[in-house]
């Protein structure tokens, strides 16, 4: 599916970190809603796949699967992955995704 809509449940968002995140003890996806007034985070999980950024297969992704109430407003959302390990904490690049109203 090329477009994402308000109210989607079960959609996997994958964030390619470009470096191995296999040692991460905390994985989150931070978001900012289109009007910028609401920011928060969702608990993510590690995901193994081929990384375009790293050019390798391994644990390079943080994944989040949408649940009821997550995508509740249309417009341009911003997302950013966050991981923590024993060695430190890191933020991924900001990603923008348009969430559409139904029938758009």
N, CA, C and O of each residue as an XYZ file, in Angstrom:
416
protein
N       0.846     -1.172      0.000
C       0.000      0.000      0.000
C       0.895      1.239      0.000
O       1.747      1.404      0.873
N       0.689      2.097     -0.982
C       1.541      3.273     -1.126
C       1.109      4.426     -0.233
O       1.937      5.248      0.158
N      -0.176      4.499      0.093
C      -0.688      5.585      0.925
C      -1.189      5.008      2.250
O      -1.609      3.854      2.321
N      -1.135      5.832      3.292
C      -1.623      5.412      4.606
C      -2.747      6.346      5.033
O      -2.735      7.542      4.741
N      -3.727      5.761      5.739
C      -4.958      6.474      6.041
C      -5.247      6.530      7.540
O      -4.789      5.688      8.312
N      -6.026      7.553      7.932
C      -6.505      7.666      9.305
C      -7.168      6.352      9.704
O      -7.936      5.779      8.932
N      -6.871      5.881     10.906
C      -7.522      4.691     11.444
C      -6.906      3.362     11.053
O      -7.423      2.318     11.451
N      -5.818      3.356     10.287
C      -5.188      2.076      9.933
C      -4.712      1.358     11.192
O      -4.137      1.967     12.094
N      -4.963      0.065     11.233
C      -4.516     -0.785     12.335
C      -3.730     -1.936     11.728
O      -4.176     -2.544     10.754
N      -2.575     -2.241     12.286
C      -1.772     -3.358     11.802
C      -0.765     -3.006     10.725
O      -0.132     -3.895     10.156
N      -0.608     -1.728     10.437
C       0.380     -1.291      9.453
C       1.756     -1.258     10.108
O       1.927     -0.665     11.173
N       2.730     -1.892      9.475
C       4.104     -1.878      9.979
C       4.856     -0.690      9.396
O       4.944     -0.534      8.179
N       5.390      0.134     10.268
C       6.310      1.187      9.873
C       7.710      0.701     10.228
O       7.975      0.348     11.377
N       8.609      0.682      9.240
C       9.985      0.219      9.427
C      10.931      1.391      9.247
O      10.843      2.126      8.263
N      11.839      1.564     10.204
C      12.797      2.654     10.178
C      14.201      2.078     10.089
O      14.697      1.475     11.041
N      14.841      2.269      8.933
C      16.185      1.762      8.670
C      17.189      2.681      9.351
O      17.341      3.836      8.952
N      17.874      2.179     10.374
C      18.830      2.989     11.140
C      20.197      3.090     10.473
O      20.984      3.977     10.804
N      20.488      2.186      9.533
C      21.752      2.261      8.814
C      22.938      1.675      9.560
O      24.016      1.520      8.986
N      22.752      1.349     10.827
C      23.771      0.703     11.653
C      23.079     -0.420     12.431
O      21.863     -0.393     12.623
N      23.851     -1.388     12.867
C      23.264     -2.472     13.644
C      22.697     -1.938     14.951
O      23.362     -1.204     15.683
N      21.450     -2.323     15.231
C      20.801     -1.922     16.482
C      20.493     -3.155     17.337
O      19.638     -3.112     18.221
N      21.200     -4.246     17.061
C      20.915     -5.524     17.732
C      21.135     -5.470     19.243
O      20.550     -6.271     19.972
N      21.965     -4.545     19.731
C      22.219     -4.424     21.168
C      21.263     -3.462     21.868
O      21.405     -3.216     23.066
N      20.296     -2.918     21.141
C      19.392     -1.929     21.728
C      18.526     -2.544     22.821
O      17.946     -3.616     22.645
N      18.450     -1.853     23.942
C      17.590     -2.285     25.045
C      16.302     -1.478     25.077
O      15.329     -1.876     25.717
N      16.298     -0.346     24.387
C      15.101      0.479     24.229
C      14.971      0.805     22.753
O      15.929      1.244     22.117
N      13.766      0.587     22.207
C      13.480      0.944     20.817
C      12.152      1.679     20.815
O      11.139      1.152     21.274
N      12.163      2.892     20.299
C      10.937      3.686     20.261
C      10.816      4.388     18.918
O      11.800      4.606     18.212
N       9.578      4.735     18.591
C       9.303      5.609     17.467
C       8.636      6.847     18.040
O       7.563      6.773     18.637
N       9.277      7.968     17.853
C       8.720      9.241     18.297
C       7.956      9.850     17.136
O       8.339      9.678     15.979
N       6.882     10.557     17.435
C       6.073     11.150     16.383
C       5.672     12.577     16.747
O       5.616     12.962     17.915
N       5.397     13.339     15.696
C       4.831     14.676     15.841
C       3.664     14.749     14.863
O       3.830     14.538     13.662
N       2.480     15.052     15.397
C       1.288     15.140     14.557
C       1.352     16.390     13.679
O       2.139     17.298     13.948
N       0.525     16.438     12.631
C       0.628     17.514     11.637
C       0.599     18.940     12.167
O       1.302     19.797     11.631
N      -0.188     19.226     13.196
C      -0.223     20.606     13.686
C       0.919     20.914     14.651
O       1.064     22.053     15.095
N       1.741     19.895     14.982
C       2.915     20.088     15.823
C       2.630     20.183     17.313
O       3.558     20.242     18.119
N       1.349     20.199     17.689
C       1.021     20.385     19.100
C       1.098     19.098     19.907
O       1.260     19.141     21.127
N       0.986     17.962     19.247
C       1.007     16.684     19.957
C       2.238     15.896     19.528
O       2.432     15.600     18.348
N       3.060     15.568     20.511
C       4.227     14.728     20.282
C       4.193     13.594     21.289
O       3.675     13.756     22.394
N       4.739     12.456     20.916
C       4.764     11.321     21.818
C       5.619     10.208     21.241
O       6.355     10.411     20.276
N       5.514      9.032     21.840
C       6.301      7.904     21.346
C       5.521      6.609     21.476
O       4.618      6.477     22.301
N       5.899      5.663     20.635
C       5.352      4.320     20.669
C       6.514      3.354     20.884
O       7.607      3.575     20.362
N       6.292      2.304     21.635
C       7.317      1.284     21.825
C       7.520      0.498     20.538
O       6.563     -0.014     19.957
N       8.746      0.406     20.104
C       9.058     -0.320     18.880
C       9.667     -1.673     19.181
O       9.794     -2.075     20.337
N      10.036     -2.362     18.127
C      10.735     -3.642     18.265
C      11.841     -3.694     17.219
O      11.819     -2.952     16.237
N      12.797     -4.572     17.439
C      13.883     -4.737     16.484
C      13.406     -5.601     15.333
O      12.574     -6.490     15.518
N      13.930     -5.343     14.145
C      13.492     -6.042     12.942
C      14.706     -6.349     12.080
O      15.517     -5.466     11.800
N      14.827     -7.591     11.665
C      15.934     -8.034     10.808
C      15.528     -7.987      9.347
O      14.480     -8.510      8.967
N      16.355     -7.363      8.538
C      16.125     -7.323      7.102
C      17.347     -6.724      6.422
O      18.320     -6.351      7.076
N      17.280     -6.639      5.092
C      18.337     -5.982      4.333
C      18.212     -4.476      4.521
O      17.126     -3.917      4.364
N      19.306     -3.824      4.852
C      19.335     -2.379      5.035
C      19.907     -1.712      3.792
O      21.050     -1.963      3.410
N      19.100     -0.856      3.164
C      19.597     -0.074      2.028
C      20.737      0.841      2.476
O      21.722      1.014      1.759
N      20.595      1.421      3.658
C      21.604      2.359      4.173
C      22.934      1.675      4.451
O      23.992      2.205      4.112
N      22.882      0.492      5.070
C      24.115     -0.217      5.438
C      24.612     -1.129      4.321
O      25.795     -1.466      4.272
N      23.705     -1.532      3.417
C      24.085     -2.452      2.351
C      24.297     -3.867      2.860
O      25.016     -4.648      2.237
N      23.682     -4.206      3.983
C      23.858     -5.515      4.612
C      22.520     -6.026      5.147
O      21.556     -5.272      5.280
N      22.487     -7.315      5.447
C      21.330     -7.903      6.105
C      21.658     -8.095      7.578
O      22.749     -8.544      7.926
N      20.710     -7.754      8.435
C      20.902     -7.890      9.879
C      19.860     -7.085     10.618
O      18.818     -6.745     10.058
N      20.133     -6.781     11.869
C      19.194     -6.032     12.703
C      19.495     -4.542     12.571
O      20.235     -3.966     13.369
N      18.907     -3.940     11.555
C      19.139     -2.527     11.250
C      17.890     -1.670     11.402
O      17.944     -0.453     11.225
N      16.767     -2.300     11.731
C      15.488     -1.596     11.735
C      14.842     -1.556     13.112
O      15.006     -2.459     13.932
N      14.097     -0.466     13.334
C      13.133     -0.401     14.426
C      11.765     -0.431     13.745
O      11.521      0.296     12.782
N      10.877     -1.284     14.260
C       9.560     -1.478     13.658
C       8.481     -1.079     14.663
O       8.600     -1.311     15.866
N       7.431     -0.473     14.126
C       6.242     -0.222     14.936
C       5.015     -0.630     14.127
O       4.916     -0.309     12.943
N       4.087     -1.334     14.757
C       2.837     -1.750     14.132
C       1.712     -0.912     14.712
O       1.505     -0.894     15.925
N       0.987     -0.219     13.847
C      -0.055      0.694     14.318
C      -1.169     -0.052     15.036
O      -1.520     -1.180     14.687
N      -1.717      0.618     16.056
C      -2.809      0.086     16.875
C      -3.989      1.059     16.820
O      -3.897      2.131     16.223
N      -5.076      0.675     17.439
C      -6.280      1.506     17.484
C      -5.950      2.890     18.048
O      -5.340      3.003     19.111
N      -6.351      3.927     17.337
C      -6.182      5.294     17.805
C      -4.854      5.950     17.474
O      -4.677      7.139     17.741
N      -3.913      5.207     16.897
C      -2.596      5.801     16.614
C      -2.661      6.882     15.536
O      -2.272      8.026     15.773
N      -3.144      6.525     14.377
C      -3.203      7.459     13.250
C      -4.590      8.095     13.238
O      -5.494      7.635     12.541
N      -4.739      9.149     14.013
C      -6.070      9.711     14.253
C      -6.331     11.050     13.582
O      -7.408     11.623     13.748
N      -5.375     11.552     12.836
C      -5.555     12.838     12.162
C      -4.784     12.809     10.836
O      -3.693     12.245     10.753
N      -5.361     13.417      9.816
C      -4.707     13.476      8.516
C      -3.711     14.613      8.438
O      -3.799     15.587      9.186
N      -2.768     14.481      7.529
C      -1.774     15.523      7.303
C      -0.369     14.950      7.317
O      -0.181     13.733      7.291
N       0.612     15.833      7.357
C       2.020     15.447      7.298
C       2.560     15.183      8.702
O       2.773     16.115      9.477
N       2.777     13.925      9.018
C       3.339     13.500     10.299
C       4.857     13.456     10.174
O       5.397     13.340      9.074
N       5.542     13.550     11.321
C       6.985     13.342     11.379
C       7.265     12.206     12.358
O       6.654     12.122     13.423
N       8.197     11.334     11.980
C       8.573     10.184     12.798
C      10.086     10.163     12.951
O      10.820     10.614     12.072
N      10.544      9.630     14.087
C      11.976      9.508     14.327
C      12.215      8.314     15.242
O      11.600      8.197     16.302
N      13.117      7.428     14.821
C      13.454      6.281     15.659
C      14.417      6.713     16.765
O      15.171      7.675     16.618
N      14.369      5.977     17.869
C      15.224      6.243     19.025
C      15.624      4.894     19.606
O      14.782      4.019     19.810
N      16.907      4.735     19.870
C      17.379      3.502     20.522
C      18.323      3.852     21.665
O      18.972      4.898     21.670
N      18.374      2.948     22.623
C      19.326      3.068     23.727
C      20.026      1.731     23.889
O      19.405      0.674     23.774
N      21.324      1.786     24.158
C      22.137      0.609     24.460
C      22.941      0.932     25.717
O      22.843      2.030     26.265
N      23.723     -0.024     26.159
C      24.605      0.227     27.302
C      25.635      1.309     26.976
O      26.150      1.970     27.877
N      25.934      1.488     25.688
C      26.948      2.452     25.279
C      26.418      3.869     25.058
O      27.206      4.813     25.004
N      25.089      4.036     24.929
C      24.558      5.371     24.695
C      23.171      5.344     24.088
O      22.519      4.303     24.013
N      22.734      6.532     23.650
C      21.425      6.679     23.017
C      21.585      7.401     21.689
O      22.476      8.234     21.524
N      20.694      7.065     20.726
C      20.776      7.652     19.394
C      19.397      7.876     18.813
O      18.447      7.151     19.108
N      19.311      8.910     17.970
C      18.111      9.238     17.208
C      18.359      8.942     15.742
O      19.455      9.180     15.233
N      17.357      8.431     15.068
C      17.436      8.245     13.624
C      17.059      9.534     12.911
O      16.704     10.531     13.539
N      17.142      9.493     11.586
C      16.748     10.653     10.797
C      15.237     10.843     10.856
O      14.481      9.879     10.977
N      14.812     12.096     10.769
C      13.386     12.396     10.751
C      12.802     11.960      9.410
O      13.366     12.222      8.348
N      11.658     11.291      9.491
C      10.949     10.815      8.305
C       9.576     11.472      8.292
O       8.906     11.538      9.323
N       9.160     11.953      7.142
C       7.826     12.533      7.007
C       6.936     11.592      6.215
O       7.365     10.993      5.228
N       5.683     11.467      6.662
C       4.720     10.598      5.995
C       3.360     11.283      6.034
O       2.900     11.708      7.094
N       2.721     11.387      4.877
C       1.376     11.944      4.822
C       0.377     10.862      5.188
O       0.390      9.773      4.615
N      -0.487     11.166      6.144
C      -1.596     10.291      6.520
C      -2.842     10.935      5.937
O      -3.156     12.089      6.227
N      -3.546     10.173      5.112
C      -4.679     10.711      4.357
C      -6.007     10.453      5.045
O      -6.182      9.469      5.764
N      -6.944     11.376      4.799
C      -8.333     11.135      5.184
C      -8.894     10.067      4.263
O      -8.390      9.872      3.157
N      -9.914      9.388      4.701
C     -10.539      8.373      3.860
C     -10.994      8.984      2.541
O     -11.443     10.130      2.502
N     -10.881      8.236      1.487
C     -11.290      8.596      0.122
C     -10.401      9.660     -0.531
O     -10.755     10.188     -1.585
N      -9.264      9.978      0.071
C      -8.325     10.909     -0.585
C      -7.412     10.121     -1.487
O      -6.541     10.696     -2.140
